[in-house]
Amino acid sequence: MLGAQHRYEKGLDKLEFTAKQVSVMRRELQALKPNLERKGRETEGLLSRITREKATVVEPKKAQVDREVKEADEQAKVGAAGWRGEGGR
């Protein structure tokens, strides 16, 4: 019977310790909450800025590069055809 009572008391001690730890963690989380919310807003703003810049800078530049590559490929084909026609290989 003493063994059961000892286990019971030990279990209660562990529950009390756990409750105190949870209380400490809640206070820490409350202290961090404003910073976490601010960082979340900053992240949303940064993602929005990246999306805008991608649409205004990256995509047009990519389209320009794609056009230039296509033109260079066409010029290379024309040049290769002309070279073959002039007695090349």
FIKOLZA-1660 file (N, C-alpha, C; in steps of 0.1 Angstrom, whole numbers, plus 5000, padded with zeros to 4 digits):
% residues 89
   i   px   py   pz ch aa at
   1 5008 4988 5000  A  M  N
   1 5000 5000 5000  A  M CA
   1 5009 5013 5000  A  M  C
   2 5020 5012 5007  A  L  N
   2 5029 5024 5007  A  L CA
   2 5035 5026 4994  A  L  C
   3 5038 5016 4986  A  G  N
   3 5043 5017 4973  A  G CA
   3 5033 5024 4964  A  G  C
   4 5021 5021 4964  A  A  N
   4 5011 5028 4956  A  A CA
   4 5009 5042 4960  A  A  C
   5 5010 5045 4973  A  Q  N
   5 5008 5059 4978  A  Q CA
   5 5021 5067 4973  A  Q  C
   6 5032 5061 4973  A  H  N
   6 5045 5068 4969  A  H CA
   6 5044 5071 4954  A  H  C
   7 5039 5061 4946  A  R  N
   7 5038 5063 4932  A  R CA
   7 5028 5075 4929  A  R  C
   8 5017 5074 4937  A  Y  N
   8 5007 5085 4935  A  Y CA
   8 5012 5099 4938  A  Y  C
   9 5020 5100 4949  A  E  N
   9 5026 5112 4953  A  E CA
   9 5036 5117 4943  A  E  C
  10 5044 5107 4938  A  K  N
  10 5054 5111 4928  A  K CA
  10 5047 5115 4915  A  K  C
  11 5036 5109 4911  A  G  N
  11 5029 5113 4900  A  G CA
  11 5023 5127 4901  A  G  C
  12 5018 5130 4913  A  L  N
  12 5013 5144 4916  A  L CA
  12 5024 5154 4915  A  L  C
  13 5036 5151 4921  A  D  N
  13 5047 5160 4920  A  D CA
  13 5051 5163 4905  A  D  C
  14 5051 5152 4897  A  K  N
  14 5054 5154 4883  A  K CA
  14 5044 5163 4876  A  K  C
  15 5031 5161 4879  A  L  N
  15 5020 5169 4873  A  L CA
  15 5022 5184 4878  A  L  C
  16 5026 5186 4890  A  E  N
  16 5028 5200 4895  A  E CA
  16 5040 5206 4888  A  E  C
  17 5050 5198 4886  A  F  N
  17 5062 5204 4879  A  F CA
  17 5059 5207 4865  A  F  C
  18 5051 5198 4858  A  T  N
  18 5047 5201 4844  A  T CA
  18 5038 5213 4843  A  T  C
  19 5029 5215 4853  A  A  N
  19 5020 5226 4852  A  A CA
  19 5029 5239 4854  A  A  C
  20 5039 5239 4862  A  K  N
  20 5047 5251 4864  A  K CA
  20 5055 5254 4851  A  K  C
  21 5060 5243 4845  A  Q  N
  21 5067 5245 4832  A  Q CA
  21 5058 5251 4821  A  Q  C
  22 5046 5246 4821  A  V  N
  22 5037 5251 4811  A  V CA
  22 5034 5266 4813  A  V  C
  23 5033 5269 4826  A  S  N
  23 5030 5283 4830  A  S CA
  23 5042 5292 4825  A  S  C
  24 5054 5287 4827  A  V  N
  24 5066 5295 4823  A  V CA
  24 5066 5296 4808  A  V  C
  25 5063 5285 4801  A  M  N
  25 5063 5286 4786  A  M CA
  25 5052 5295 4781  A  M  C
  26 5041 5296 4787  A  R  N
  26 5030 5305 4783  A  R CA
  26 5035 5320 4785  A  R  C
  27 5041 5322 4796  A  R  N
  27 5046 5336 4798  A  R CA
  27 5057 5340 4788  A  R  C
  28 5066 5330 4785  A  E  N
  28 5076 5333 4774  A  E CA
  28 5069 5335 4761  A  E  C
  29 5059 5327 4758  A  L  N
  29 5052 5329 4745  A  L CA
  29 5045 5342 4744  A  L  C
  30 5039 5346 4755  A  Q  N
  30 5032 5359 4755  A  Q CA
  30 5043 5370 4753  A  Q  C
  31 5054 5369 4759  A  A  N
  31 5065 5379 4757  A  A CA
  31 5070 5380 4743  A  A  C
  32 5070 5368 4736  A  L  N
  32 5075 5368 4723  A  L CA
  32 5064 5371 4712  A  L  C
  33 5052 5370 4716  A  K  N
  33 5041 5372 4707  A  K CA
  33 5041 5385 4699  A  K  C
  34 5044 5397 4705  A  P  N
  34 5045 5409 4697  A  P CA
  34 5056 5408 4686  A  P  C
  35 5067 5403 4690  A  N  N
  35 5078 5401 4680  A  N CA
  35 5075 5392 4669  A  N  C
  36 5068 5381 4673  A  L  N
  36 5064 5371 4662  A  L CA
  36 5054 5377 4653  A  L  C
  37 5045 5385 4658  A  E  N
  37 5035 5391 4649  A  E CA
  37 5041 5401 4640  A  E  C
  38 5051 5409 4646  A  R  N
  38 5058 5419 4638  A  R CA
  38 5066 5412 4626  A  R  C
  39 5073 5401 4630  A  K  N
  39 5081 5394 4620  A  K CA
  39 5071 5388 4609  A  K  C
  40 5059 5384 4613  A  G  N
  40 5050 5378 4604  A  G CA
  40 5046 5389 4594  A  G  C
  41 5043 5401 4599  A  R  N
  41 5039 5412 4590  A  R CA
  41 5051 5416 4581  A  R  C
  42 5063 5416 4586  A  E  N
  42 5074 5419 4578  A  E CA
  42 5076 5409 4567  A  E  C
  43 5074 5396 4570  A  T  N
  43 5075 5386 4560  A  T CA
  43 5065 5387 4549  A  T  C
  44 5053 5390 4553  A  E  N
  44 5042 5392 4543  A  E CA
  44 5045 5404 4534  A  E  C
  45 5051 5415 4540  A  G  N
  45 5054 5426 4532  A  G CA
  45 5066 5423 4522  A  G  C
  46 5075 5415 4527  A  L  N
  46 5087 5411 4518  A  L CA
  46 5082 5402 4507  A  L  C
  47 5073 5393 4510  A  L  N
  47 5068 5384 4499  A  L CA
  47 5060 5392 4489  A  L  C
  48 5052 5402 4494  A  S  N
  48 5045 5411 4485  A  S CA
  48 5054 5418 4476  A  S  C
  49 5065 5424 4482  A  R  N
  49 5075 5431 4474  A  R CA
  49 5082 5422 4463  A  R  C
  50 5085 5410 4467  A  I  N
  50 5092 5401 4458  A  I CA
  50 5082 5398 4447  A  I  C
  51 5070 5396 4450  A  T  N
  51 5060 5393 4439  A  T CA
  51 5059 5404 4429  A  T  C
  52 5059 5417 4434  A  R  N
  52 5058 5429 4426  A  R CA
  52 5070 5430 4417  A  R  C
  53 5082 5428 4424  A  E  N
  53 5095 5429 4416  A  E CA
  53 5096 5418 4406  A  E  C
  54 5091 5407 4409  A  K  N
  54 5092 5396 4399  A  K CA
  54 5084 5400 4387  A  K  C
  55 5072 5405 4389  A  A  N
  55 5063 5409 4378  A  A CA
  55 5069 5421 4370  A  A  C
  56 5075 5430 4377  A  T  N
  56 5080 5442 4370  A  T CA
  56 5094 5441 4365  A  T  C
  57 5102 5433 4370  A  V  N
  57 5116 5432 4367  A  V CA
  57 5120 5419 4360  A  V  C
  58 5118 5408 4368  A  V  N
  58 5123 5395 4364  A  V CA
  58 5115 5390 4351  A  V  C
  59 5102 5390 4351  A  E  N
  59 5095 5385 4340  A  E CA
  59 5098 5392 4327  A  E  C
  60 5098 5406 4327  A  P  N
  60 5101 5413 4314  A  P CA
  60 5116 5410 4310  A  P  C
  61 5125 5409 4319  A  K  N
  61 5139 5406 4316  A  K CA
  61 5140 5392 4310  A  K  C
  62 5133 5383 4315  A  K  N
  62 5133 5369 4310  A  K CA
  62 5127 5369 4296  A  K  C
  63 5116 5376 4294  A  A  N
  63 5110 5377 4280  A  A CA
  63 5120 5383 4270  A  A  C
  64 5128 5393 4275  A  Q  N
  64 5138 5399 4266  A  Q CA
  64 5149 5389 4263  A  Q  C
  65 5154 5382 4273  A  V  N
  65 5164 5372 4271  A  V CA
  65 5159 5361 4261  A  V  C
  66 5147 5357 4263  A  D  N
  66 5141 5346 4255  A  D CA
  66 5141 5351 4240  A  D  C
  67 5137 5364 4238  A  R  N
  67 5136 5369 4224  A  R CA
  67 5150 5370 4218  A  R  C
  68 5160 5374 4226  A  E  N
  68 5174 5376 4221  A  E CA
  68 5180 5362 4218  A  E  C
  69 5177 5352 4226  A  V  N
  69 5182 5338 4223  A  V CA
  69 5175 5333 4210  A  V  C
  70 5162 5335 4209  A  K  N
  70 5156 5331 4197  A  K CA
  70 5162 5338 4184  A  K  C
  71 5164 5351 4185  A  E  N
  71 5170 5358 4174  A  E CA
  71 5184 5353 4171  A  E  C
  72 5192 5350 4181  A  A  N
  72 5206 5345 4179  A  A CA
  72 5205 5331 4173  A  A  C
  73 5196 5323 4177  A  D  N
  73 5194 5310 4171  A  D CA
  73 5191 5311 4156  A  D  C
  74 5182 5320 4153  A  E  N
  74 5178 5322 4139  A  E CA
  74 5190 5327 4131  A  E  C
  75 5197 5337 4136  A  Q  N
  75 5209 5342 4129  A  Q CA
  75 5219 5331 4127  A  Q  C
  76 5221 5322 4137  A  A  N
  76 5231 5312 4136  A  A CA
  76 5226 5302 4125  A  A  C
  77 5214 5299 4124  A  K  N
  77 5209 5290 4113  A  K CA
  77 5211 5296 4099  A  K  C
  78 5208 5309 4098  A  V  N
  78 5210 5316 4086  A  V CA
  78 5224 5317 4082  A  V  C
  79 5233 5319 4092  A  G  N
  79 5247 5320 4089  A  G CA
  79 5253 5306 4085  A  G  C
  80 5248 5296 4092  A  A  N
  80 5253 5282 4089  A  A CA
  80 5248 5278 4075  A  A  C
  81 5236 5282 4071  A  A  N
  81 5231 5278 4058  A  A CA
  81 5239 5286 4047  A  A  C
  82 5242 5298 4050  A  G  N
  82 5250 5306 4040  A  G CA
  82 5264 5301 4039  A  G  C
  83 5270 5297 4050  A  W  N
  83 5283 5292 4049  A  W CA
  83 5284 5279 4041  A  W  C
  84 5274 5270 4043  A  R  N
  84 5274 5258 4035  A  R CA
  84 5272 5260 4020  A  R  C
  85 5264 5271 4017  A  G  N
  85 5261 5274 4003  A  G CA
  85 5273 5280 3996  A  G  C
  86 5283 5285 4004  A  E  N
  86 5295 5291 3998  A  E CA
  86 5307 5282 3996  A  E  C
  87 5304 5269 3996  A  G  N
  87 5314 5259 3994  A  G CA
  87 5320 5254 4007  A  G  C
  88 5313 5256 4018  A  G  N
  88 5317 5250 4031  A  G CA
  88 5314 5235 4031  A  G  C
  89 5316 5230 4042  A  R  N
  89 5314 5215 4044  A  R CA
  89 5301 5210 4041  A  R  C
% end
